[in-house]
Amino acid sequence: MPSLTRDEAAARAAMLEVYCYDLDLRLHTDGDTFDVTTTTVTGQAFDAFHELFGIRYPFGDYHQAFVPEFNAGVMENPGCVTLRDSMISRSLATDAERGQRACTMIHEMGHMWFGDLVTMRWWDDLWLNESFAEYTGHRVTDDATAFDDVWVDFGFVRKRWGLAADQRSSTHPVAGNGAADAAAALNDFDGISYAKGAGVLQQLASYLGDDVFLAGVRRHLHDHEYGNADFADLVGAWESSGSPDLSGWTHGWLRTAGVDTLRWSDGAVRTPPTSSPVRRPHTLTVLRVDDDGTQDEAVEVDNDVTPISSRPGSGTALLLDGRNQTWAKVRYDAATLEALPRLLPGITDPVTRSAVWLALRDGAEDGSVDPQVVVDVLCAALPVEDRDVAVVSLSAWIGEHLLGRLMEPVTDRVAGDRLAEGLRLRLHSSAPGSSLQLAAARGPATVTTDVEGLNGWLDADAPRGLVVDQEWRTAALPDAQSKARTWERISTDRTATNYQAHAWSQGFWHAEQRELCAPYVPRYFIDVPATSEFRSDDLAATTATRAFPRFAVEPQTLSCARNALAGDALPTGVRRAMSDQADDLEAALRVRRGRA
Ligand SMILES: [Zn+2]
């Protein structure tokens, strides 16, 4: 691939523009760091995409405009990407958040090739846009920029999003969903089309080898530039670039929904979901970890039972897919679960830790791993977790899923105190002013009941080096009047901006405020669907997700949801949002019943 000449490089720098609606925003945010990273990252990604695809950026100028109130988040218009202005943080951001922003910008740039240069023929091939942009966005960010933790982020954040989506009743194949119209296709902009699609492409690159994978991608882009293409075109491009017949592979991974479970029992055992009992070969690495270190074993899990030489044993952790390469629910044997509190803090590869946390959190959510076991591992590992994205992701999961949902309100306080102590240890051993310290400070703010201690942070009694800026000064006031006022805004305010409606909905429910919020549980099912009469479909659906009574883990809440879903009155987006929330609630109820 010829590299850019000096003149071309200068011309490229001139054609890059970044716009921001409110110039002041740049001054009181992360300021010049933002300017430097956006310009640097954009230039790095241009070169990397050129090299990856073998085709230069095709649309002349390249503008990136950060715009207010943008409900879609980001949009890959050819030559002018629009991004939500909230991606520029008003307060200090963690390194992980900067990395996520870089990855999103690069995802959008990837669409200049996958999406804009070659466009899917119809919405049933949405994955040709989103799965590829998600996969190449991570790949290019990792290869070409200073943000080298994006695959860690993928394991902790994006993969969890997709894995949850793949277990709900609304799951669908990555490809070929036969959307009747554009409105129906909007529902597929989800964890399947993005995260699972990217995970599957990662598997395909391992399965074919990177050379064949990339040769097919380049041939596809070259053959269909400035035109439309579909699934068959891309598969044909791979097959004429040296791939074996992909019909079986694509049937299992792209044409059918659902996720296999992998566990050890005299070998690596693969159990497909009953809804789609098809063949899905998994290219993965088994790790055997003990006090002497880690041993890798590369395995192709293609049958129901695949022989492997690694064995579980006392004091040993046997981690199937320990490098987080495939798309599966991974379950650990009893000895591994027992050894993890001791061994996980010593595992130095953050991608392996993300694989472990994916398995443990998914297991707690489907009832196959006792939440108390997960608490034990968290208490051992959190104080030494050195990745900011891991600390933020785990503490958010503790606050949103573990306490008050998976665990009973009575027993969760004891666990909550232990977890708050684990986060406190992480906070106080972090370097003052570091991204890790900022990430660790957000944990106790979510989990602790020590109101006095937190108020002290606002009065200059914060941990040394922690800047307690405006972002920290929000509160969900725990009194009936505030709740009534906020619910009124959520359900009736016709002038609310997107961001206001998002914030009110997100902040309304708290695990600690069950009694205070109880009157609003039945009201949700009447008031929130009604907002679609005066709010856009997108905003009404987002409100339906965020304002769902997620801590009211009671059979009555589930009946209300199923009754609302039984009629045909709900608009498409609200229906999908409510259905997904109801599935999660049903799973939490099942977990609690399993322990009763
Ligand atoms: Zn996209």
Residues whose N, C-alpha, C, O or C-beta is under 5 A from the ligand:
A	BS01	ZN	E130 A133
